[in-house]
Amino acid sequence: MSSVDVNDGRSLSRDIGLFGAVSTVVAGTLGAGLFVTLGAASSTTGPSVILVVVLSGLLAMSIALNYGWMATTFPGAAGSYAYVSRAFDSRLPGFVVTWSKWLGYMAADAAVRFLG
């Protein structure tokens, strides 16, 4: 077996950078299904689809920023439970939030399996 030097000029660069990493995650998350759905929706509703995409993006960004902040404040498992329990100074709201998330995940999974 011979070893090949990684930096011999014939291999790709091993640095992706922030823009490349974000682009890869966004492309992997969105996938082609989003574009098919937007095409079908725009044929039905017209150009108002752009407004819905922008509003949904703003909502998703605000949720992501809050979850990112919460993850840095409570880095362990069950961060939402820890955050809500501490914010309301009681365990009951944390319990309700945690089970609501689980029920939401189960409903979303059922809807995806039923519609997919």
PyMOL commands that set and color helices and strands:
alter all, ss='L'
color gray80, all
select helices_A, chain A and resi 17-73+79-88+91-115
alter helices_A, ss='H'
color red, helices_A
deselect
rebuild
show_as cartoon
